Amino acid sequence: MLNWVDFLVILATVLVFGAVVANNNPHAHAQTRADNSSLITDLPTQASVGSDDMGLIKARIRLAIGAPWS
């Protein structure tokens, strides 16, 4: 005769099996990949570094490494 612990083990086994089957479904993954690729195209483009910013970048690098300012 089965007790309540046996039923919990059976339930856990069924849930793990269902999670594995859901995770390995190739049709579900194909849909999410298509949805993710459309999200990537909606991202804003990164602004390029201008010549004014280059002086700030060089100053931060010098400050970080402790180089002389002359």
PyMOL Python script that loads the backbone (N, CA, C, O; Angstrom):
from pymol import cmd

cmd.read_pdbstr("""\
ATOM      1  N   MET A   1       0.839  -1.176   0.000  1.00  0.00           N
ATOM      2  CA  MET A   1       0.000   0.000   0.000  1.00  0.00           C
ATOM      3  C   MET A   1       0.886   1.243   0.000  1.00  0.00           C
ATOM      4  O   MET A   1       1.923   1.274   0.663  1.00  0.00           O
ATOM      5  N   LEU A   2       0.474   2.258  -0.742  1.00  0.00           N
ATOM      6  CA  LEU A   2       1.255   3.488  -0.874  1.00  0.00           C
ATOM      7  C   LEU A   2       0.889   4.487   0.218  1.00  0.00           C
ATOM      8  O   LEU A   2      -0.282   4.647   0.565  1.00  0.00           O
ATOM      9  N   ASN A   3       1.896   5.147   0.749  1.00  0.00           N
ATOM     10  CA  ASN A   3       1.611   6.200   1.715  1.00  0.00           C
ATOM     11  C   ASN A   3       1.801   7.570   1.044  1.00  0.00           C
ATOM     12  O   ASN A   3       2.067   7.639  -0.156  1.00  0.00           O
ATOM     13  N   TRP A   4       1.668   8.647   1.808  1.00  0.00           N
ATOM     14  CA  TRP A   4       1.675   9.991   1.221  1.00  0.00           C
ATOM     15  C   TRP A   4       3.049  10.377   0.666  1.00  0.00           C
ATOM     16  O   TRP A   4       3.123  11.186  -0.259  1.00  0.00           O
ATOM     17  N   VAL A   5       4.129   9.824   1.203  1.00  0.00           N
ATOM     18  CA  VAL A   5       5.466  10.123   0.680  1.00  0.00           C
ATOM     19  C   VAL A   5       5.618   9.518  -0.719  1.00  0.00           C
ATOM     20  O   VAL A   5       6.221  10.134  -1.598  1.00  0.00           O
ATOM     21  N   ASP A   6       5.090   8.350  -0.923  1.00  0.00           N
ATOM     22  CA  ASP A   6       5.136   7.726  -2.243  1.00  0.00           C
ATOM     23  C   ASP A   6       4.396   8.575  -3.277  1.00  0.00           C
ATOM     24  O   ASP A   6       4.862   8.738  -4.405  1.00  0.00           O
ATOM     25  N   PHE A   7       3.245   9.111  -2.884  1.00  0.00           N
ATOM     26  CA  PHE A   7       2.502   9.967  -3.801  1.00  0.00           C
ATOM     27  C   PHE A   7       3.269  11.256  -4.123  1.00  0.00           C
ATOM     28  O   PHE A   7       3.220  11.746  -5.252  1.00  0.00           O
ATOM     29  N   LEU A   8       3.970  11.795  -3.136  1.00  0.00           N
ATOM     30  CA  LEU A   8       4.791  12.986  -3.389  1.00  0.00           C
ATOM     31  C   LEU A   8       5.946  12.686  -4.353  1.00  0.00           C
ATOM     32  O   LEU A   8       6.272  13.504  -5.213  1.00  0.00           O
ATOM     33  N   VAL A   9       6.551  11.524  -4.203  1.00  0.00           N
ATOM     34  CA  VAL A   9       7.633  11.126  -5.107  1.00  0.00           C
ATOM     35  C   VAL A   9       7.104  10.934  -6.524  1.00  0.00           C
ATOM     36  O   VAL A   9       7.748  11.349  -7.488  1.00  0.00           O
ATOM     37  N   ILE A  10       5.959  10.321  -6.656  1.00  0.00           N
ATOM     38  CA  ILE A  10       5.346  10.131  -7.973  1.00  0.00           C
ATOM     39  C   ILE A  10       5.006  11.480  -8.597  1.00  0.00           C
ATOM     40  O   ILE A  10       5.254  11.693  -9.784  1.00  0.00           O
ATOM     41  N   LEU A  11       4.443  12.386  -7.812  1.00  0.00           N
ATOM     42  CA  LEU A  11       4.110  13.716  -8.307  1.00  0.00           C
ATOM     43  C   LEU A  11       5.360  14.477  -8.737  1.00  0.00           C
ATOM     44  O   LEU A  11       5.358  15.129  -9.781  1.00  0.00           O
ATOM     45  N   ALA A  12       6.413  14.400  -7.951  1.00  0.00           N
ATOM     46  CA  ALA A  12       7.666  15.073  -8.307  1.00  0.00           C
ATOM     47  C   ALA A  12       8.246  14.489  -9.589  1.00  0.00           C
ATOM     48  O   ALA A  12       8.762  15.231 -10.424  1.00  0.00           O
ATOM     49  N   THR A  13       8.170  13.190  -9.755  1.00  0.00           N
ATOM     50  CA  THR A  13       8.665  12.539 -10.974  1.00  0.00           C
ATOM     51  C   THR A  13       7.884  12.999 -12.190  1.00  0.00           C
ATOM     52  O   THR A  13       8.471  13.272 -13.238  1.00  0.00           O
ATOM     53  N   VAL A  14       6.587  13.086 -12.066  1.00  0.00           N
ATOM     54  CA  VAL A  14       5.750  13.535 -13.180  1.00  0.00           C
ATOM     55  C   VAL A  14       6.054  14.994 -13.520  1.00  0.00           C
ATOM     56  O   VAL A  14       6.130  15.351 -14.696  1.00  0.00           O
ATOM     57  N   LEU A  15       6.226  15.836 -12.505  1.00  0.00           N
ATOM     58  CA  LEU A  15       6.534  17.245 -12.760  1.00  0.00           C
ATOM     59  C   LEU A  15       7.895  17.422 -13.430  1.00  0.00           C
ATOM     60  O   LEU A  15       8.034  18.241 -14.339  1.00  0.00           O
ATOM     61  N   VAL A  16       8.890  16.670 -12.992  1.00  0.00           N
ATOM     62  CA  VAL A  16      10.217  16.764 -13.606  1.00  0.00           C
ATOM     63  C   VAL A  16      10.160  16.269 -15.046  1.00  0.00           C
ATOM     64  O   VAL A  16      10.752  16.882 -15.934  1.00  0.00           O
ATOM     65  N   PHE A  17       9.460  15.176 -15.282  1.00  0.00           N
ATOM     66  CA  PHE A  17       9.325  14.666 -16.645  1.00  0.00           C
ATOM     67  C   PHE A  17       8.626  15.690 -17.539  1.00  0.00           C
ATOM     68  O   PHE A  17       9.034  15.896 -18.682  1.00  0.00           O
ATOM     69  N   GLY A  18       7.581  16.328 -17.027  1.00  0.00           N
ATOM     70  CA  GLY A  18       6.888  17.350 -17.808  1.00  0.00           C
ATOM     71  C   GLY A  18       7.770  18.555 -18.093  1.00  0.00           C
ATOM     72  O   GLY A  18       7.702  19.125 -19.182  1.00  0.00           O
ATOM     73  N   ALA A  19       8.596  18.950 -17.132  1.00  0.00           N
ATOM     74  CA  ALA A  19       9.503  20.074 -17.355  1.00  0.00           C
ATOM     75  C   ALA A  19      10.555  19.736 -18.402  1.00  0.00           C
ATOM     76  O   ALA A  19      10.899  20.581 -19.228  1.00  0.00           O
ATOM     77  N   VAL A  20      11.063  18.526 -18.378  1.00  0.00           N
ATOM     78  CA  VAL A  20      12.060  18.104 -19.370  1.00  0.00           C
ATOM     79  C   VAL A  20      11.445  18.063 -20.763  1.00  0.00           C
ATOM     80  O   VAL A  20      12.062  18.517 -21.727  1.00  0.00           O
ATOM     81  N   VAL A  21      10.243  17.527 -20.875  1.00  0.00           N
ATOM     82  CA  VAL A  21       9.574  17.467 -22.180  1.00  0.00           C
ATOM     83  C   VAL A  21       9.272  18.874 -22.690  1.00  0.00           C
ATOM     84  O   VAL A  21       9.454  19.149 -23.876  1.00  0.00           O
ATOM     85  N   ALA A  22       8.817  19.761 -21.822  1.00  0.00           N
ATOM     86  CA  ALA A  22       8.510  21.131 -22.242  1.00  0.00           C
ATOM     87  C   ALA A  22       9.770  21.885 -22.641  1.00  0.00           C
ATOM     88  O   ALA A  22       9.734  22.713 -23.551  1.00  0.00           O
ATOM     89  N   ASN A  23      10.871  21.611 -21.977  1.00  0.00           N
ATOM     90  CA  ASN A  23      12.116  22.302 -22.281  1.00  0.00           C
ATOM     91  C   ASN A  23      12.736  21.808 -23.576  1.00  0.00           C
ATOM     92  O   ASN A  23      13.436  22.568 -24.245  1.00  0.00           O
ATOM     93  N   ASN A  24      12.501  20.569 -23.942  1.00  0.00           N
ATOM     94  CA  ASN A  24      13.104  19.986 -25.141  1.00  0.00           C
ATOM     95  C   ASN A  24      12.175  19.983 -26.346  1.00  0.00           C
ATOM     96  O   ASN A  24      12.447  19.290 -27.327  1.00  0.00           O
ATOM     97  N   ASN A  25      11.098  20.733 -26.293  1.00  0.00           N
ATOM     98  CA  ASN A  25      10.166  20.803 -27.414  1.00  0.00           C
ATOM     99  C   ASN A  25      10.762  21.710 -28.492  1.00  0.00           C
ATOM    100  O   ASN A  25      10.898  22.912 -28.263  1.00  0.00           O
ATOM    101  N   PRO A  26      11.122  21.168 -29.663  1.00  0.00           N
ATOM    102  CA  PRO A  26      11.783  21.995 -30.688  1.00  0.00           C
ATOM    103  C   PRO A  26      10.859  23.055 -31.286  1.00  0.00           C
ATOM    104  O   PRO A  26      11.335  24.100 -31.729  1.00  0.00           O
ATOM    105  N   HIS A  27       9.565  22.809 -31.307  1.00  0.00           N
ATOM    106  CA  HIS A  27       8.643  23.796 -31.883  1.00  0.00           C
ATOM    107  C   HIS A  27       8.510  25.018 -30.980  1.00  0.00           C
ATOM    108  O   HIS A  27       8.369  26.135 -31.478  1.00  0.00           O
ATOM    109  N   ALA A  28       8.552  24.832 -29.701  1.00  0.00           N
ATOM    110  CA  ALA A  28       8.451  25.958 -28.770  1.00  0.00           C
ATOM    111  C   ALA A  28       9.704  26.817 -28.834  1.00  0.00           C
ATOM    112  O   ALA A  28       9.613  28.041 -28.734  1.00  0.00           O
ATOM    113  N   HIS A  29      10.875  26.203 -28.998  1.00  0.00           N
ATOM    114  CA  HIS A  29      12.117  26.966 -29.078  1.00  0.00           C
ATOM    115  C   HIS A  29      12.190  27.774 -30.367  1.00  0.00           C
ATOM    116  O   HIS A  29      12.726  28.882 -30.367  1.00  0.00           O
ATOM    117  N   ALA A  30      11.671  27.249 -31.446  1.00  0.00           N
ATOM    118  CA  ALA A  30      11.717  27.977 -32.720  1.00  0.00           C
ATOM    119  C   ALA A  30      10.901  29.258 -32.622  1.00  0.00           C
ATOM    120  O   ALA A  30      11.296  30.277 -33.188  1.00  0.00           O
ATOM    121  N   GLN A  31       9.792  29.231 -31.929  1.00  0.00           N
ATOM    122  CA  GLN A  31       8.977  30.431 -31.773  1.00  0.00           C
ATOM    123  C   GLN A  31       9.679  31.471 -30.923  1.00  0.00           C
ATOM    124  O   GLN A  31       9.653  32.653 -31.267  1.00  0.00           O
ATOM    125  N   THR A  32      10.303  31.076 -29.830  1.00  0.00           N
ATOM    126  CA  THR A  32      10.945  32.047 -28.961  1.00  0.00           C
ATOM    127  C   THR A  32      12.168  32.644 -29.615  1.00  0.00           C
ATOM    128  O   THR A  32      12.475  33.812 -29.376  1.00  0.00           O
ATOM    129  N   ARG A  33      12.884  31.885 -30.437  1.00  0.00           N
ATOM    130  CA  ARG A  33      14.036  32.448 -31.142  1.00  0.00           C
ATOM    131  C   ARG A  33      13.584  33.519 -32.116  1.00  0.00           C
ATOM    132  O   ARG A  33      14.241  34.553 -32.239  1.00  0.00           O
ATOM    133  N   ALA A  34      12.482  33.299 -32.806  1.00  0.00           N
ATOM    134  CA  ALA A  34      11.979  34.302 -33.737  1.00  0.00           C
ATOM    135  C   ALA A  34      11.535  35.558 -32.990  1.00  0.00           C
ATOM    136  O   ALA A  34      11.763  36.675 -33.454  1.00  0.00           O
ATOM    137  N   ASP A  35      10.906  35.372 -31.842  1.00  0.00           N
ATOM    138  CA  ASP A  35      10.482  36.524 -31.048  1.00  0.00           C
ATOM    139  C   ASP A  35      11.681  37.304 -30.530  1.00  0.00           C
ATOM    140  O   ASP A  35      11.652  38.535 -30.516  1.00  0.00           O
ATOM    141  N   ASN A  36      12.744  36.607 -30.102  1.00  0.00           N
ATOM    142  CA  ASN A  36      13.927  37.284 -29.592  1.00  0.00           C
ATOM    143  C   ASN A  36      14.657  38.033 -30.685  1.00  0.00           C
ATOM    144  O   ASN A  36      15.202  39.104 -30.421  1.00  0.00           O
ATOM    145  N   SER A  37      14.692  37.511 -31.909  1.00  0.00           N
ATOM    146  CA  SER A  37      15.402  38.205 -32.982  1.00  0.00           C
ATOM    147  C   SER A  37      14.692  39.502 -33.346  1.00  0.00           C
ATOM    148  O   SER A  37      15.342  40.462 -33.759  1.00  0.00           O
ATOM    149  N   SER A  38      13.374  39.549 -33.200  1.00  0.00           N
ATOM    150  CA  SER A  38      12.677  40.800 -33.476  1.00  0.00           C
ATOM    151  C   SER A  38      12.942  41.816 -32.372  1.00  0.00           C
ATOM    152  O   SER A  38      12.913  43.020 -32.624  1.00  0.00           O
ATOM    153  N   LEU A  39      13.203  41.346 -31.141  1.00  0.00           N
ATOM    154  CA  LEU A  39      13.532  42.267 -30.064  1.00  0.00           C
ATOM    155  C   LEU A  39      14.905  42.891 -30.262  1.00  0.00           C
ATOM    156  O   LEU A  39      15.117  44.050 -29.906  1.00  0.00           O
ATOM    157  N   ILE A  40      15.831  42.140 -30.823  1.00  0.00           N
ATOM    158  CA  ILE A  40      17.182  42.649 -31.027  1.00  0.00           C
ATOM    159  C   ILE A  40      17.178  43.783 -32.041  1.00  0.00           C
ATOM    160  O   ILE A  40      17.938  44.739 -31.887  1.00  0.00           O
ATOM    161  N   THR A  41      16.354  43.705 -33.063  1.00  0.00           N
ATOM    162  CA  THR A  41      16.336  44.761 -34.072  1.00  0.00           C
ATOM    163  C   THR A  41      15.706  46.044 -33.543  1.00  0.00           C
ATOM    164  O   THR A  41      15.912  47.112 -34.121  1.00  0.00           O
ATOM    165  N   ASP A  42      14.947  45.960 -32.460  1.00  0.00           N
ATOM    166  CA  ASP A  42      14.313  47.149 -31.901  1.00  0.00           C
ATOM    167  C   ASP A  42      15.209  47.923 -30.950  1.00  0.00           C
ATOM    168  O   ASP A  42      14.825  48.997 -30.487  1.00  0.00           O
ATOM    169  N   LEU A  43      16.406  47.400 -30.645  1.00  0.00           N
ATOM    170  CA  LEU A  43      17.293  48.078 -29.722  1.00  0.00           C
ATOM    171  C   LEU A  43      17.849  49.352 -30.357  1.00  0.00           C
ATOM    172  O   LEU A  43      18.106  49.369 -31.561  1.00  0.00           O
ATOM    173  N   PRO A  44      18.040  50.417 -29.581  1.00  0.00           N
ATOM    174  CA  PRO A  44      18.608  51.641 -30.141  1.00  0.00           C
ATOM    175  C   PRO A  44      20.088  51.443 -30.473  1.00  0.00           C
ATOM    176  O   PRO A  44      20.775  50.636 -29.846  1.00  0.00           O
ATOM    177  N   THR A  45      20.555  52.176 -31.446  1.00  0.00           N
ATOM    178  CA  THR A  45      21.963  52.081 -31.816  1.00  0.00           C
ATOM    179  C   THR A  45      22.804  52.888 -30.846  1.00  0.00           C
ATOM    180  O   THR A  45      22.355  53.902 -30.311  1.00  0.00           O
ATOM    181  N   GLN A  46      24.018  52.434 -30.625  1.00  0.00           N
ATOM    182  CA  GLN A  46      24.904  53.110 -29.688  1.00  0.00           C
ATOM    183  C   GLN A  46      25.574  54.281 -30.390  1.00  0.00           C
ATOM    184  O   GLN A  46      26.021  54.159 -31.531  1.00  0.00           O
ATOM    185  N   ALA A  47      25.639  55.413 -29.704  1.00  0.00           N
ATOM    186  CA  ALA A  47      26.272  56.598 -30.280  1.00  0.00           C
ATOM    187  C   ALA A  47      27.774  56.408 -30.335  1.00  0.00           C
ATOM    188  O   ALA A  47      28.360  55.801 -29.439  1.00  0.00           O
ATOM    189  N   SER A  48      28.394  56.919 -31.371  1.00  0.00           N
ATOM    190  CA  SER A  48      29.841  56.793 -31.502  1.00  0.00           C
ATOM    191  C   SER A  48      30.524  57.828 -30.607  1.00  0.00           C
ATOM    192  O   SER A  48      29.924  58.832 -30.224  1.00  0.00           O
ATOM    193  N   VAL A  49      31.769  57.566 -30.289  1.00  0.00           N
ATOM    194  CA  VAL A  49      32.533  58.465 -29.436  1.00  0.00           C
ATOM    195  C   VAL A  49      33.037  59.620 -30.293  1.00  0.00           C
ATOM    196  O   VAL A  49      33.699  59.402 -31.307  1.00  0.00           O
ATOM    197  N   GLY A  50      32.723  60.847 -29.885  1.00  0.00           N
ATOM    198  CA  GLY A  50      33.164  62.025 -30.615  1.00  0.00           C
ATOM    199  C   GLY A  50      34.561  62.438 -30.213  1.00  0.00           C
ATOM    200  O   GLY A  50      35.133  61.876 -29.279  1.00  0.00           O
ATOM    201  N   SER A  51      35.115  63.412 -30.908  1.00  0.00           N
ATOM    202  CA  SER A  51      36.477  63.859 -30.614  1.00  0.00           C
ATOM    203  C   SER A  51      36.543  64.564 -29.264  1.00  0.00           C
ATOM    204  O   SER A  51      37.594  64.549 -28.624  1.00  0.00           O
ATOM    205  N   ASP A  52      35.451  65.182 -28.811  1.00  0.00           N
ATOM    206  CA  ASP A  52      35.438  65.840 -27.506  1.00  0.00           C
ATOM    207  C   ASP A  52      35.537  64.820 -26.375  1.00  0.00           C
ATOM    208  O   ASP A  52      36.139  65.090 -25.336  1.00  0.00           O
ATOM    209  N   ASP A  53      34.945  63.654 -26.586  1.00  0.00           N
ATOM    210  CA  ASP A  53      34.956  62.625 -25.560  1.00  0.00           C
ATOM    211  C   ASP A  53      36.308  61.928 -25.448  1.00  0.00           C
ATOM    212  O   ASP A  53      36.620  61.346 -24.409  1.00  0.00           O
ATOM    213  N   MET A  54      37.110  61.981 -26.505  1.00  0.00           N
ATOM    214  CA  MET A  54      38.399  61.292 -26.478  1.00  0.00           C
ATOM    215  C   MET A  54      39.311  61.889 -25.412  1.00  0.00           C
ATOM    216  O   MET A  54      40.049  61.154 -24.755  1.00  0.00           O
ATOM    217  N   GLY A  55      39.274  63.204 -25.227  1.00  0.00           N
ATOM    218  CA  GLY A  55      40.091  63.830 -24.180  1.00  0.00           C
ATOM    219  C   GLY A  55      39.691  63.360 -22.798  1.00  0.00           C
ATOM    220  O   GLY A  55      40.550  63.144 -21.943  1.00  0.00           O
ATOM    221  N   LEU A  56      38.393  63.197 -22.566  1.00  0.00           N
ATOM    222  CA  LEU A  56      37.917  62.700 -21.282  1.00  0.00           C
ATOM    223  C   LEU A  56      38.324  61.248 -21.054  1.00  0.00           C
ATOM    224  O   LEU A  56      38.680  60.861 -19.941  1.00  0.00           O
ATOM    225  N   ILE A  57      38.270  60.461 -22.102  1.00  0.00           N
ATOM    226  CA  ILE A  57      38.653  59.052 -21.987  1.00  0.00           C
ATOM    227  C   ILE A  57      40.140  58.949 -21.665  1.00  0.00           C
ATOM    228  O   ILE A  57      40.530  58.160 -20.804  1.00  0.00           O
ATOM    229  N   LYS A  58      40.977  59.738 -22.347  1.00  0.00           N
ATOM    230  CA  LYS A  58      42.411  59.708 -22.081  1.00  0.00           C
ATOM    231  C   LYS A  58      42.706  60.177 -20.662  1.00  0.00           C
ATOM    232  O   LYS A  58      43.582  59.621 -20.000  1.00  0.00           O
ATOM    233  N   ALA A  59      41.991  61.186 -20.188  1.00  0.00           N
ATOM    234  CA  ALA A  59      42.203  61.687 -18.830  1.00  0.00           C
ATOM    235  C   ALA A  59      41.815  60.634 -17.803  1.00  0.00           C
ATOM    236  O   ALA A  59      42.502  60.483 -16.792  1.00  0.00           O
ATOM    237  N   ARG A  60      40.744  59.910 -18.033  1.00  0.00           N
ATOM    238  CA  ARG A  60      40.331  58.861 -17.098  1.00  0.00           C
ATOM    239  C   ARG A  60      41.342  57.730 -17.068  1.00  0.00           C
ATOM    240  O   ARG A  60      41.622  57.171 -16.007  1.00  0.00           O
ATOM    241  N   ILE A  61      41.892  57.392 -18.224  1.00  0.00           N
ATOM    242  CA  ILE A  61      42.888  56.325 -18.271  1.00  0.00           C
ATOM    243  C   ILE A  61      44.135  56.753 -17.513  1.00  0.00           C
ATOM    244  O   ILE A  61      44.690  55.977 -16.735  1.00  0.00           O
ATOM    245  N   ARG A  62      44.586  58.007 -17.742  1.00  0.00           N
ATOM    246  CA  ARG A  62      45.773  58.502 -17.028  1.00  0.00           C
ATOM    247  C   ARG A  62      45.540  58.527 -15.530  1.00  0.00           C
ATOM    248  O   ARG A  62      46.426  58.165 -14.755  1.00  0.00           O
ATOM    249  N   LEU A  63      44.365  58.948 -15.121  1.00  0.00           N
ATOM    250  CA  LEU A  63      44.043  58.996 -13.701  1.00  0.00           C
ATOM    251  C   LEU A  63      44.017  57.588 -13.092  1.00  0.00           C
ATOM    252  O   LEU A  63      44.467  57.379 -11.965  1.00  0.00           O
ATOM    253  N   ALA A  64      43.488  56.637 -13.848  1.00  0.00           N
ATOM    254  CA  ALA A  64      43.378  55.270 -13.338  1.00  0.00           C
ATOM    255  C   ALA A  64      44.736  54.611 -13.182  1.00  0.00           C
ATOM    256  O   ALA A  64      44.956  53.872 -12.223  1.00  0.00           O
ATOM    257  N   ILE A  65      45.651  54.867 -14.111  1.00  0.00           N
ATOM    258  CA  ILE A  65      46.956  54.212 -14.023  1.00  0.00           C
ATOM    259  C   ILE A  65      47.976  55.045 -13.256  1.00  0.00           C
ATOM    260  O   ILE A  65      49.076  54.568 -12.977  1.00  0.00           O
ATOM    261  N   GLY A  66      47.626  56.281 -12.913  1.00  0.00           N
ATOM    262  CA  GLY A  66      48.510  57.128 -12.133  1.00  0.00           C
ATOM    263  C   GLY A  66      49.648  57.715 -12.940  1.00  0.00           C
ATOM    264  O   GLY A  66      50.707  58.006 -12.385  1.00  0.00           O
ATOM    265  N   ALA A  67      49.456  57.896 -14.226  1.00  0.00           N
ATOM    266  CA  ALA A  67      50.497  58.445 -15.106  1.00  0.00           C
ATOM    267  C   ALA A  67      50.633  59.945 -14.867  1.00  0.00           C
ATOM    268  O   ALA A  67      49.683  60.587 -14.422  1.00  0.00           O
ATOM    269  N   PRO A  68      51.816  60.513 -15.159  1.00  0.00           N
ATOM    270  CA  PRO A  68      51.973  61.967 -15.005  1.00  0.00           C
ATOM    271  C   PRO A  68      51.147  62.730 -16.047  1.00  0.00           C
ATOM    272  O   PRO A  68      50.858  62.210 -17.125  1.00  0.00           O
ATOM    273  N   TRP A  69      50.777  63.948 -15.717  1.00  0.00           N
ATOM    274  CA  TRP A  69      49.889  64.726 -16.561  1.00  0.00           C
ATOM    275  C   TRP A  69      50.635  65.546 -17.602  1.00  0.00           C
ATOM    276  O   TRP A  69      49.993  66.169 -18.448  1.00  0.00           O
ATOM    277  N   SER A  70      51.924  65.570 -17.577  1.00  0.00           N
ATOM    278  CA  SER A  70      52.677  66.392 -18.541  1.00  0.00           C
ATOM    279  C   SER A  70      52.899  65.677 -19.846  1.00  0.00           C
ATOM    280  O   SER A  70      53.513  66.231 -20.757  1.00  0.00           O
TER     281      SER A  70
END
""", "prot")
cmd.dss("prot")
cmd.show_as("cartoon", "prot")
cmd.util.cbc("prot")
cmd.orient("prot")
